C-alpha cells in the first residue's frame, strides 16, 4: 500500500490533480484525498479548484456534477461501473412525462441523479440544503421532487409543502430498519441517534437528528455526547472518528454499505492517473441545462451555510 500511495502522490503532482473523496469511501481513500465531504461540499470544492484534473472517488453522478461545474478540466472516475441505483430509478423521459402531467410544477432534483435528469430540472439540491431550497420556492406553484421519496418526504414535513414525489430510494439506507434503531437504543440508552434523510420515515421518527453526512460531522465536532448511533452508510464512521476520536460510534446497521462506493480502490486510482483512464464527460447541451439547475445548489448553499 505504501508503494501505491507514493506512486499516486507523484502522479497527482505531475498531473496537477486534486483528489476528491466522498464520506462513504473506504478509509484509505479518505485519508489519501485532498478533500473529503458530502455531495454539496465536494461539488463546491470542484467548482473552486484550480487543478487541471479532478479525480473523483465517489459514484458517477458526482463525477458528472464535477464535469458540469468544471468544463475546462479533466474529470476521472476510477471505476466507470461505480453508479448510483437511486439515480438510475428515474430517466429524463420519465421526468418529462411527469412534468407533462403537472405543467405548472417546479422541478427539484436531488443531486443523486443523472446529468440528463438535472438538465430537465429547475433546481438541484443535496440532503444538506433541500429544506432551504423548498422554503425559497413560490407558494403558489406545485413542486415535483425526484428521485428520492424519503428525502422528499422529510423535506415536505419540515417545510409544510406538499411535494409530488417519485418512488426512488437509496438501497443502502432503506436497509436500516426501525428495529435496528430500537435495538441500538436499548444497548446504548445514552447515545445520540443521528440518521440520514434517505432513511425511511419510521427510522427518521426515532432519531434525535436527521442530517446529511456533512451535518453529522459538524454535530460530532461540536457535540459533547460520548456515544453516537449512526444511521447512514458505514464509511462515514472513519471520518467521524477522525474529527472526534474521543466519542464512540455505533453503526445503526452493518448492512448499510454502498457497494458502488466501495468499488474505488487505490489500484484503480493509480491506473486512472497513469493512463488518464475512465474520463467522465457530459454532452455540452446537457451540461449547459444541468448547470442552470446546479447554480442554486452551489451559490444558494453558500449564502445559507451558517444556518
C-alpha positions, -999 to +999 in steps of 0.1 A: +000+000+000+029+024+007+043+020-028+009+025-043+003+057-023+038+070-033+031+065-070-003+081-067+012+111-049+039+115-076+013+114-104-010+137-086+017+163-085+028+157-121-008+159-134-017+189-112-046+168-099-069+171-070-084+140-054-120+144-040-135+116-019-170+112-005-175+104+031-186+068+022-154+059+005-130+033+021-108+047+049-075+045+030-090+066+001-105+092+025-070+095+040-054+099+006-078+126-007-071+163-008-107+169+002-134+147+017-170+156+022-207+152+012-221+158-022-225+195-015-191+201-001-174+182-029-194+200-056-184+234-041-148+222-039-148+211-075-162+244-086-133+262-068-103+241-077-075+254-099-063+219-106-061+207-142-075+173-133-102+162-108-101+126-097-134+119-081-136+090-056-173+085-054-200+074-078-208+085-114-234+113-107-208+130-085-181+129-112-207+141-138-215+171-115-178+179-113-176+177-151-206+201-155-192+226-130-157+224-144-160+221-182-123+232-187-110+203-165-104+166-170-126+146-146-118+109-139-139+083-120-116+054-112-143+028-118-169+036-145-192+010-130-195+029-098-230+040-103-259+050-081-290+028-082-312+056-070-300+079-098-310+052-123-345+049-109-357+078-130-348+087-166-351+120-184-381+106-204-399+096-172-393+131-158-406+147-190-438+126-187-442+136-151-437+173-160-464+169-187-488+158-160-480+188-139-472+216-163-472+243-136-448+225-113-413+235-104-389+205-107-364+199-079-340+171-083-317+156-057-281+157-067-282+119-067-295+120-103-281+117-138-270+147-158-299+141-181-324+144-152-306+175-139-310+191-174-348+185-172-350+201-137-353+237-125-333+233-093-308+207-079-304+202-042-285+180-017-297+164+015-280+194+033-299+221+015-332+206+002-352+222+030-337+257+024-344+253-013-380+243-010-387+270+015-374+296-010-398+285-038-431+303-046-461+291-025-484+292-055-465+266-076-466+228-071-432+211-067-420+179-082-392+163-062-371+135-077-358+108-073-356+101-035-390+098-019-376+096+016-356+129+013-387+144-004-410+133+023-387+146+050-384+179+032-422+182+028-426+175+065-401+202+075-414+228+052-451+221+052-452+219+014-469+192-005-444+177-029-451+154-059-427+126-051-410+100-073-408+065-057-370+063-057-349+053-028-313+045-016-308+008-012-281+014+014-303+035+036-336+017+034-320-014+049-317+004+082-349-005+100-370+008+129-360-023+148-323-015+142-327+018+159-347+004+188-321-023+194-292+002+193-310+025+217-316-005+241-279-013+241-268+024+243-296+043+261-275+075+264-264+076+228-274+104+204-291+089+173-284+107+140-298+094+107-296+104+071-328+118+055-326+090+029-337+066+057-374+057+059-399+077+079-401+052+108-364+054+112-363+092+110-390+094+136-369+075+161-338+097+156-326+127+176-312+143+145-319+139+107-287+151+090-266+150+059-232+134+063-216+169+064-241+179+091-233+148+111-196+157+111-204+192+123-227+178+151-200+154+163-172+180+161-192+204+184-211+178+204-204+166+240-220+132+236-199+101+243-218+078+220-235+082+187-257+058+168-250+064+131-279+058+106-261+061+073-236+043+052-209+029+074-180+046+056-188+078+075-176+063+108-140+067+097-145+104+091-164+108+124-135+091+143-110+115+127-130+146+137-138+134+172-118+104+183-129+105+219-165+095+211-179+060+204-197+054+171-222+026+166-235+018+131-273+015+131-269-014+108-239-032+095-259-038+063-258-001+054-229-004+029-229+010-006-211-015-028-207+011-056-188+035-032-166+006-023-157-001-059-130+026-058-096+012-048-060+025-046-051+003-076-079+018-097-068+054-087-033+047-098-044+032-131-067+061-138-038+086-132-013+066-151-034+061-182-057+091-178-085+065-180-121+065-170-128+101-181-162+115-174-177+139-198-212+154-203-226+165-237-225+203-240-262+207-245-270+186-214-242+202-194-255+237-201-290+229-190-279+209-160-256+237-149-286+260-145-302+236-121-269+233-101-264+271-097-287+275-067-272+244-051-237+259-053-245+296-048-275+295-026-260+269-002-230+292+004-254+320+014-273+297+038-242+278+051-244+293+086-280+281+092 
